[in-house]
């Protein structure tokens, strides 16, 4: 099986059976984002550690195209239990790859399957929606903690 076929299979798998999909009862913060170009909606909920240094839990809900849902599923799978620092770094690397500023090789695991989206500029916002939401959510939490 070629890389493109494997990547499509991974995206379809995450779309059909998204990880961390639903409501997070213990969420400490939540954010909803909408992509007006295609109608994708995503709500990202997180539970950060008391010191705001670890993503203890994360879930998403909403509706959207296969790219949007798969991307949110992959994101939540990758960052659950990770440090906020590592999470923000992954978000920046992913954004860099999607915008053509980073080489796809910086990404590992299922997130690498999303690199093919770069070939379809109108779909990049679909792939970035949950990632942008999570970054804003973490930044808002950090501002509140330092205020």
Helices and strands as residue ranges (DSSP letters): H 3-16, E 29-35, E 40-48, E 55-63, H 66-79, H 84-98, G 104-106, G 109-119, G 121-123, H 124-146
